[in-house]
């Protein structure tokens, strides 16, 4: 399966390579495009493409009128201002423009109407790479503000523009306008774009998931910015422990191999891997110590020659151990047992659960249960019951002893479509699970009782593959082509085919050797790591290439915080739409002025000796005692040295005069001796 990271990397490098081939050139980025490039491309890979230097368009730069320049820019108003300033000052010989996404028509018109732009821009192109591949099949827009923009009551007027911005990132119609050879001919079945949002599944951000990736993001204090880090504790024999931040990325083979494995299976796999390592290395082959997390960490501490493998294993052993410690301290096995019944509507025997209210209250009263876990439990119970009487909600909060602001989190879920309250004798029927309850599996050997819940997205993908996806929930925006009809022209398909077409599961399955159908799932408002796992797993058993794209990744703690913020004053949210619009730096519009010559460097200490009073000597009269005394003392208040012509000449002049002075002393010119 093609990696989104590799695809974006290839697009960037091939575009730069094809631009101004054979010529040396500069590459100019802006703050946004630099983040895109840095995420997937190494600087050395760019410099190997006849690029002499990489600079930022917002920074002060020297003009280089003999050099061509490639601009890789974000199509934003202030960046267009920066570009026009460069073109107006004619900093470079010729300009090649590459946009990270299609520019708006008004921004393009500003360049089209510029005389300097028409004269200097040799070529312009659009890449459509305004996204951040986080994993091979996980893409984000790094836009956590999407959540309040979509769901905060005071942001209703922002929703339309926000959805249009998201559509530009996910749809390819605009890209096709700038690239007439897109899409290229391909035997691959026609792709599918599924568009949904966070309200599709309110359980997924709350349920404790015990696969490796989801669990460490939920329980451990990972540092998440442009990259993800975990601070592990290193120990060496005879030395104190010290903390070290280590990156978690696609470069880590252990992480990629095991991130979707259940924690109970992960521990076994790590031990097996280390047993294999011992057999392959004679110095450990004779060790009789059983492989456990602690013995493996102790053995790794003394392996300086296996540094890379040592650091990777130490990282994952530390994260595994730390996550399991939290799991036990917070009694998450008891919490998750109840959660699974609430989220699936079935108990461990796949029957209707009984006495759930008593089980929930018992956990809320338990001092060992973490306060955020109590809040998550109450919300899931409300979702399971499709709302409660306000008096009953107050009783649950009293049992949980939660701070007052947590009640706002609960009631704010109504803004996402949840039913939180009911009235007495409410005739509203209890909401049904949109995608059906999970039936008892044929074999439960590989299933944990704490992992029965699956996010709704998994059922959406399965039902689409079977041809049974409810089209009132997911209506097609364009005529539908299923996998078996992927080579048919769009003009040969009518809307009637949505009702009369034979379902895909009834047809002969396509050959596994041919190109797989690509499915992109876009989820506005944030996606969870359980939903990412579901897409990877569905790719395998549905034999499709499935990518999850989202505005941002949600952890349970971030989700609860963002839901709580839906009732705060909008001014406290610091939304990009409410910030001052960024402006091009003023220095870009300054006229070029010649640089002043550098001042001469100060004379060194050895050149600061008192100079011989040669001018005063010429004015000496043999009969003037006052003048003789003044000259002999070498002091004259009106004495001035001639100006120096250059720093090097001044140095030579001083040294020559010092030599003359030394010679005169030897000849006793300033003494009465003969």
Secondary structure, 3 states (H helix, E strand, C coil): CCCHHHHHHHHHHHHHHHCCCCCCEEEEECHHHHHHHHHHCCHHHHHCCCEEEEEECCCCCCCECCCEEEEEECCCHHHHHHHHHHHHHCCECCEEEEECCCCCHHHHHHHHCCHHHHHHEEEEEECCCCCEEEECCEEECCCCHHHHHHHCHHHHHHHHHHHHHHHHHHCCHHHHHHCCCCCCCCCCCCCEEEEEEHHHCCCCCCCCCCEHHHHHHHHCCCEECCCEEEEEEECCCCCCCEEEEEEECCCCHHHHHHCCCEHHHHHHHHHHHHHHHHHHCHHHHCCCCCCCHHHHHHHHCCCHHHHHHHHHHHHHHHHHHHHHHHHHHCCHHHHHHHHHHHHHCCCCCCCCCCCHHHHHHHHHCCCCCCHHHHHHHHHHHHHHHCCEEHHHHHHHHHHHCCCCHHHHHHHHHHHHCCCCEECCCCCCCCCCCCCCCCCCCCCCCCCCCCCCCCCHHHHHHHHHHHCCCCCCCCCCCCCCCCHHHCCCCHHHCCCCHHHHCCCHHHCCCCCCCCCCCEEEEEEECCECHHHHHHHHHHHHHCCCEEEEEECCECCHHHHHHHHHHHHCCHHHCCCHHHCCCCCCCHHHHCCCCCCCCCCCCCCCHHHCCCCCCHHHHHCCCCCCHHHHHHHHHCCCCCCCCCCCCCHHHHHHHHHHHHHHHHHHHHCCCCCCCC
